[in-house]
Amino acid sequence: MQRLFRWFFRSRETGAITIAQWPNLTLWIVIAAGLLLWIWPSAGKASVGLTIVAKGGLIIWGADEIIRGVNPWRRCLGAAVVAYEIMTLLP
């Protein structure tokens, strides 16, 4: 079990256990759009635009994690975020 844990969470770049990382530019943009939506929840073009930026940014971030994630955990996290965002877009 411990071997599986190390394999799943160990960074392939540094060798350290990596569960969370500092946000990259895409995730900072998503965070900013989410904060603006929370502060300014109006129903209008700005709200629609911020929602598109937030959801699109999460899909881009998730795809980036799937491709370049440092360990299987980060790749699974990216896949889960992409799957969730696509599910929320479907009617």
Secondary structure by P-SEA (a helix, b strand, c coil): caaaaaaaccccccccccccccccaaaaaaaaaaaaaaacccccaaaaaaaaaaaaaaaaaaaaaaaccccaaaaaaaaaaaaaaaaaacc
